[in-house]
């Protein structure tokens, strides 16, 4: 993915939820950073005791585009940056 030009551009990044028994992806607002990475933003009612995210809020992540089983595509967090 190419580097975004605006520092404050928001995007939706999908973060995998752990311990769900199947693949579950949480859409998360994120800030696009100049180096092509994203910083995950914390949602209003985030509770780490309810959902275990692979990458918690405020984490800087690298993303790839993924096609989901329903045919939609989105940015998926794949590694800490």
MARSEPA-111355 format. One record per atom (N, C-alpha, C): residue in one letter; x, y, z; atom name. Coordinates in Angstrom, 1 decimal, padded with zeros to 4 digits. Example, Ala and Ser with C-alpha at 12.3 -4.5 7.8 and 13.67 -1.06 7.14 Angstrom:
BEGIN
> r, xx, yy, zz, a
> A, 013.2, -005.7, 007.8, N
> A, 012.3, -004.5, 007.8, CA
> A, 013.2, -003.3, 007.8, C
> S, 012.8, -002.2, 007.1, N
> S, 013.7, -001.1, 007.1, CA
> S, 012.9, 000.0, 007.9, C
! end
This chain:
BEGIN
> r, xx, yy, zz, a
> X, 000.9, -001.2, 000.0, N
> X, 000.0, 000.0, 000.0, CA
> X, 000.9, 001.2, 000.0, C
> X, 000.5, 002.2, -000.8, N
> X, 001.4, 003.4, -000.9, CA
> X, 001.1, 004.3, 000.4, C
> X, 002.1, 005.1, 000.7, N
> X, 002.0, 006.0, 001.8, CA
> X, 000.9, 007.1, 001.6, C
> X, 000.1, 007.3, 002.6, N
> X, -000.9, 008.4, 002.5, CA
> X, -000.2, 009.7, 002.5, C
> X, -000.8, 010.7, 001.9, N
> X, -000.2, 012.0, 001.8, CA
> X, -000.6, 012.9, 003.0, C
> X, -001.8, 012.7, 003.6, N
> X, -002.2, 013.5, 004.7, CA
> X, -001.9, 012.7, 006.0, C
> X, -001.4, 013.4, 007.0, N
> X, -001.1, 012.8, 008.3, CA
> X, -002.4, 012.5, 009.0, C
> X, -003.4, 013.3, 008.9, N
> X, -004.6, 013.1, 009.7, CA
> X, -005.7, 012.4, 009.0, C
> X, -005.4, 011.7, 008.0, N
> X, -006.4, 011.0, 007.2, CA
> X, -006.9, 009.7, 008.1, C
> X, -008.2, 009.6, 008.2, N
> X, -008.7, 008.4, 009.0, CA
> X, -009.1, 007.4, 008.0, C
> X, -008.9, 006.1, 008.4, N
> X, -009.3, 005.0, 007.6, CA
> X, -009.9, 003.9, 008.6, C
> X, -010.6, 002.9, 008.0, N
> X, -011.0, 001.8, 008.7, CA
> X, -010.1, 000.7, 008.5, C
> X, -009.6, 000.1, 009.6, N
> X, -008.6, -001.0, 009.6, CA
> X, -009.3, -002.1, 010.4, C
> X, -009.3, -003.3, 009.8, N
> X, -009.9, -004.5, 010.5, CA
> X, -008.8, -005.2, 011.3, C
> X, -009.1, -005.4, 012.6, N
> X, -008.3, -006.1, 013.6, CA
> X, -008.9, -007.4, 014.0, C
> X, -008.1, -008.5, 013.9, N
> X, -008.6, -009.8, 014.3, CA
> X, -008.8, -009.9, 015.8, C
> X, -010.0, -010.5, 016.1, N
> X, -010.3, -010.7, 017.5, CA
> X, -009.8, -012.1, 017.8, C
> X, -009.1, -012.3, 019.0, N
> X, -008.5, -013.5, 019.4, CA
> X, -009.5, -014.3, 020.3, C
> X, -009.3, -015.6, 020.4, N
> X, -010.1, -016.4, 021.3, CA
> X, -011.6, -016.5, 020.9, C
> X, -011.9, -016.3, 019.7, N
> X, -013.3, -016.3, 019.2, CA
> X, -013.8, -017.7, 018.7, C
> X, -012.9, -018.6, 018.4, N
> X, -013.2, -019.9, 017.8, CA
> X, -013.4, -019.9, 016.3, C
> X, -013.5, -018.8, 015.7, N
> X, -013.5, -018.6, 014.3, CA
> X, -013.0, -017.2, 014.0, C
> X, -012.7, -017.0, 012.7, N
> X, -012.2, -015.7, 012.3, CA
> X, -013.2, -014.6, 012.5, C
> X, -012.9, -013.6, 013.3, N
> X, -013.7, -012.4, 013.6, CA
> X, -012.9, -011.2, 013.4, C
> X, -013.4, -010.2, 012.7, N
> X, -012.6, -009.0, 012.4, CA
> X, -013.4, -007.8, 012.9, C
> X, -012.8, -007.0, 013.7, N
> X, -013.4, -005.8, 014.3, CA
> X, -013.0, -004.6, 013.4, C
> X, -013.9, -003.8, 012.8, N
> X, -013.5, -002.6, 012.1, CA
> X, -013.2, -001.5, 013.2, C
> X, -012.0, -000.9, 013.0, N
> X, -011.5, 000.1, 013.9, CA
> X, -011.1, 001.3, 013.1, C
> X, -011.4, 002.5, 013.7, N
> X, -010.9, 003.7, 013.1, CA
> X, -009.4, 003.8, 013.3, C
> X, -008.7, 004.3, 012.4, N
> X, -007.3, 004.5, 012.5, CA
> X, -006.8, 005.7, 011.8, C
> X, -005.7, 006.2, 012.2, N
> X, -005.1, 007.4, 011.6, CA
> X, -004.0, 006.9, 010.6, C
> X, -004.1, 007.3, 009.4, N
> X, -003.0, 007.0, 008.4, CA
> X, -001.8, 007.9, 008.7, C
> X, -000.6, 007.3, 008.8, N
> X, 000.6, 008.0, 009.0, CA
> X, 001.4, 008.2, 007.8, C
> X, 002.3, 009.1, 007.7, N
> X, 003.1, 009.4, 006.5, CA
> X, 003.9, 008.3, 006.0, C
> X, 004.3, 007.4, 006.8, N
> X, 005.2, 006.2, 006.4, CA
> X, 004.4, 005.1, 005.9, C
> X, 003.0, 005.2, 005.7, N
> X, 002.2, 004.1, 005.2, CA
> X, 001.6, 003.2, 006.2, C
> X, 001.9, 003.5, 007.5, N
> X, 001.4, 002.7, 008.6, CA
> X, 000.1, 003.4, 009.1, C
> X, -000.5, 002.7, 010.1, N
> X, -001.7, 003.3, 010.7, CA
> X, -001.6, 003.2, 012.2, C
> X, -002.2, 004.2, 012.9, N
> X, -002.3, 004.1, 014.4, CA
> X, -003.8, 003.8, 014.7, C
> X, -004.0, 002.7, 015.4, N
> X, -005.4, 002.3, 015.8, CA
> X, -005.9, 003.3, 016.8, C
> X, -007.2, 003.7, 016.6, N
> X, -007.8, 004.6, 017.6, CA
> X, -008.7, 003.8, 018.5, C
> X, -008.9, 004.3, 019.8, N
> X, -009.7, 003.5, 020.7, CA
> X, -011.1, 003.9, 020.6, C
> X, -012.0, 002.9, 020.4, N
> X, -013.4, 003.3, 020.3, CA
> X, -014.0, 003.7, 021.7, C
> X, -015.1, 004.4, 021.7, N
> X, -015.7, 004.9, 022.9, CA
> X, -015.9, 003.8, 024.0, C
> X, -016.4, 002.7, 023.7, N
> X, -016.7, 001.7, 024.7, CA
> X, -015.8, 000.5, 024.6, C
> X, -014.6, 000.7, 024.3, N
> X, -013.6, -000.4, 024.2, CA
> X, -013.4, -001.0, 025.6, C
> X, -013.5, -002.3, 025.7, N
> X, -013.3, -003.1, 026.9, CA
> X, -012.5, -004.3, 026.6, C
> X, -011.2, -004.3, 027.0, N
> X, -010.3, -005.4, 026.7, CA
> X, -010.7, -006.7, 027.4, C
> X, -011.6, -006.6, 028.4, N
> X, -012.1, -007.8, 029.1, CA
> X, -013.2, -008.5, 028.3, C
> X, -013.8, -007.8, 027.3, N
> X, -014.9, -008.3, 026.5, CA
> X, -014.3, -008.9, 025.2, C
> X, -013.4, -008.1, 024.5, N
> X, -012.8, -008.5, 023.3, CA
> X, -011.3, -008.5, 023.4, C
> X, -010.6, -009.5, 022.9, N
> X, -009.1, -009.5, 022.9, CA
> X, -008.7, -009.2, 021.4, C
> X, -008.2, -008.0, 021.2, N
> X, -007.7, -007.6, 019.9, CA
> X, -006.3, -008.1, 019.7, C
> X, -006.0, -008.5, 018.4, N
> X, -004.6, -008.9, 018.1, CA
> X, -003.7, -007.7, 018.3, C
> X, -004.2, -006.5, 018.0, N
> X, -003.4, -005.3, 018.2, CA
> X, -004.3, -004.3, 018.9, C
> X, -004.0, -004.0, 020.1, N
> X, -004.9, -003.1, 020.9, CA
> X, -004.8, -001.6, 020.4, C
> X, -005.8, -000.8, 020.9, N
> X, -005.8, 000.6, 020.5, CA
> X, -004.5, 001.2, 020.8, C
> X, -004.2, 002.2, 020.0, N
> X, -003.0, 003.1, 020.0, CA
> X, -001.8, 002.3, 019.4, C
> X, -001.9, 001.1, 019.0, N
> X, -000.8, 000.4, 018.3, CA
> X, -000.6, 000.9, 016.9, C
> X, 000.6, 001.1, 016.5, N
> X, 001.0, 001.4, 015.1, CA
> X, 001.1, 000.1, 014.4, C
> X, 000.4, 000.0, 013.3, N
> X, 000.4, -001.3, 012.5, CA
> X, 000.6, -001.1, 011.0, C
> X, 001.1, -002.2, 010.4, N
> X, 001.2, -002.3, 009.0, CA
> X, 000.0, -003.1, 008.5, C
> X, -000.5, -002.7, 007.3, N
> X, -001.8, -003.3, 006.8, CA
> X, -001.6, -003.8, 005.4, C
> X, -002.5, -004.7, 005.1, N
> X, -002.6, -005.2, 003.7, CA
> X, -004.1, -005.2, 003.3, C
> X, -004.4, -005.2, 002.1, N
> X, -005.8, -005.3, 001.6, CA
> X, -006.1, -006.7, 001.6, C
> X, -007.3, -007.1, 002.1, N
> X, -007.7, -008.5, 002.1, CA
> X, -009.2, -008.5, 001.6, C
> X, -009.5, -009.6, 000.9, N
> X, -010.8, -009.9, 000.5, CA
> X, -011.5, -010.8, 001.5, C
> X, -012.6, -010.4, 002.1, N
> X, -013.3, -011.2, 003.1, CA
> X, -014.2, -012.2, 002.4, C
> X, -014.7, -013.2, 003.1, N
> X, -015.6, -014.2, 002.6, CA
> X, -016.8, -013.7, 002.0, C
> X, -017.3, -012.5, 002.4, N
> X, -018.5, -011.9, 001.8, CA
> X, -018.2, -011.1, 000.5, C
> X, -016.9, -011.1, 000.1, N
> X, -016.5, -010.4, -001.1, CA
> X, -016.1, -009.0, -000.9, C
> X, -016.3, -008.4, 000.2, N
> X, -015.8, -007.1, 000.5, CA
> X, -014.3, -007.1, 000.7, C
> X, -013.7, -006.0, 000.4, N
> X, -012.3, -005.8, 000.7, CA
> X, -012.1, -004.7, 001.7, C
> X, -011.0, -004.9, 002.5, N
> X, -010.6, -003.9, 003.5, CA
> X, -009.2, -004.0, 003.9, C
> X, -008.8, -003.0, 004.6, N
> X, -007.4, -003.0, 005.2, CA
> X, -007.4, -003.8, 006.4, C
> X, -006.4, -004.7, 006.5, N
> X, -006.3, -005.6, 007.7, CA
> X, -004.9, -005.4, 008.3, C
> X, -005.0, -005.2, 009.6, N
> X, -003.7, -005.1, 010.4, CA
> X, -003.0, -006.4, 010.4, C
> X, -001.7, -006.5, 010.0, N
> X, -001.0, -007.7, 009.9, CA
> X, 000.2, -007.8, 010.8, C
> X, 000.7, -006.6, 011.3, N
> X, 002.0, -006.6, 012.1, CA
> X, 002.1, -005.3, 012.8, C
> X, 002.8, -005.3, 013.9, N
> X, 003.2, -004.0, 014.5, CA
> X, 004.2, -003.3, 013.7, C
> X, 004.1, -002.0, 013.7, N
> X, 005.1, -001.3, 012.9, CA
> X, 006.1, -000.6, 013.8, C
! end
